[in-house]
Amino acid sequence: MSLLLNVPAEEETEAKSKGALWDANLQTWYLPDINYDHIMEVDKWITDKDTAIILSDEVIIAHGRHSCQHCQQITPVIALGSDFFYEKDINEKDEAVWFELNFFTLFQQVSVISPHLFNFFRDNYPHYKQGPARSADGYYWCNHCEHCGQGIDDTLLFADAGHVFAPETSEAAGSITLRTYPFKYAPHIDADYNNNHHLQLINEFAVRSHYSI
């Protein structure tokens, strides 16, 4: 779970002392997973300052099907997920820290994503893109109907029990497919998430498969 860093030339010695390494092929600095205990020490070099969540380098894409509210056609929909992740928050000492969260979740209301995740969606899931709901940082990322092209708000997929990504039964959860894609460097996002029983059903009963990029 290596983490990309943007280290100025004059700070390279300092970054190396904090556990950062140099990727000669990509000509970039990164923090390897074995040095994640130094994550706050390298925080100022994390490439995406508008993100508060670092995903696993094995990104999960949940696949389901939804009846479009605009054209009533059945269209494929996806959600971004992870089996564990880091979130930047404030601790009891009122200090900013990165917390490691070890549970499966799917993210919604995704407002910011890192560039390599942007490229991944563009190349593999072009119907998942920004709009129409607006966030403070721009437009939320959401699914778009493959038939009419209209945006599908995440509330229609997550908010109520029985929605595609809020299954109530093992059978409904089993109709969801979780595809895992390995990334060389862990993507960053800003988004909402929870750890409810619907997600626990998905984690237990959804069909998992592994893909390469």
VENGIWO-V554750 format. One record per residue. N is the residue number from 1. RES is the residue in one letter. OMEGA is omega as a letter, one per 30 degrees, with the letter a starting at -180 (NA if undefined). Layout:
N_RES_OMEGA, N_RES_OMEGA
//
This chain:
1_M_a, 2_S_a, 3_L_l, 4_L_l, 5_L_l, 6_N_a, 7_V_l, 8_P_a, 9_A_a, 10_E_a, 11_E_a, 12_E_l, 13_T_l, 14_E_a, 15_A_l, 16_K_l, 17_S_l, 18_K_l, 19_G_l, 20_A_l, 21_L_a, 22_W_l, 23_D_a, 24_A_a, 25_N_a, 26_L_l, 27_Q_a, 28_T_l, 29_W_l, 30_Y_l, 31_L_l, 32_P_a, 33_D_a, 34_I_a, 35_N_a, 36_Y_l, 37_D_l, 38_H_a, 39_I_l, 40_M_l, 41_E_l, 42_V_a, 43_D_a, 44_K_a, 45_W_l, 46_I_a, 47_T_a, 48_D_a, 49_K_a, 50_D_a, 51_T_a, 52_A_a, 53_I_l, 54_I_a, 55_L_l, 56_S_l, 57_D_l, 58_E_a, 59_V_l, 60_I_l, 61_I_l, 62_A_a, 63_H_l, 64_G_l, 65_R_a, 66_H_l, 67_S_a, 68_C_a, 69_Q_a, 70_H_a, 71_C_l, 72_Q_l, 73_Q_l, 74_I_a, 75_T_l, 76_P_l, 77_V_a, 78_I_l, 79_A_l, 80_L_a, 81_G_l, 82_S_l, 83_D_l, 84_F_a, 85_F_l, 86_Y_l, 87_E_l, 88_K_a, 89_D_a, 90_I_l, 91_N_a, 92_E_l, 93_K_a, 94_D_l, 95_E_l, 96_A_l, 97_V_l, 98_W_l, 99_F_l, 100_E_a, 101_L_a, 102_N_l, 103_F_l, 104_F_l, 105_T_l, 106_L_a, 107_F_l, 108_Q_a, 109_Q_l, 110_V_a, 111_S_a, 112_V_l, 113_I_a, 114_S_a, 115_P_a, 116_H_l, 117_L_l, 118_F_a, 119_N_l, 120_F_l, 121_F_l, 122_R_a, 123_D_a, 124_N_a, 125_Y_a, 126_P_l, 127_H_l, 128_Y_a, 129_K_a, 130_Q_l, 131_G_g, 132_P_a, 133_A_a, 134_R_l, 135_S_l, 136_A_a, 137_D_a, 138_G_l, 139_Y_l, 140_Y_l, 141_W_a, 142_C_l, 143_N_l, 144_H_a, 145_C_l, 146_E_a, 147_H_a, 148_C_l, 149_G_a, 150_Q_l, 151_G_l, 152_I_a, 153_D_a, 154_D_l, 155_T_l, 156_L_a, 157_L_a, 158_F_a, 159_A_a, 160_D_l, 161_A_a, 162_G_l, 163_H_a, 164_V_a, 165_F_l, 166_A_a, 167_P_l, 168_E_a, 169_T_l, 170_S_l, 171_E_l, 172_A_l, 173_A_a, 174_G_l, 175_S_l, 176_I_l, 177_T_l, 178_L_l, 179_R_a, 180_T_l, 181_Y_l, 182_P_l, 183_F_l, 184_K_l, 185_Y_a, 186_A_l, 187_P_l, 188_H_l, 189_I_l, 190_D_a, 191_A_l, 192_D_l, 193_Y_l, 194_N_a, 195_N_a, 196_N_a, 197_H_l, 198_H_l, 199_L_l, 200_Q_l, 201_L_l, 202_I_a, 203_N_a, 204_E_a, 205_F_l, 206_A_l, 207_V_a, 208_R_l, 209_S_a, 210_H_a, 211_Y_l, 212_S_a, 213_I_NA
//
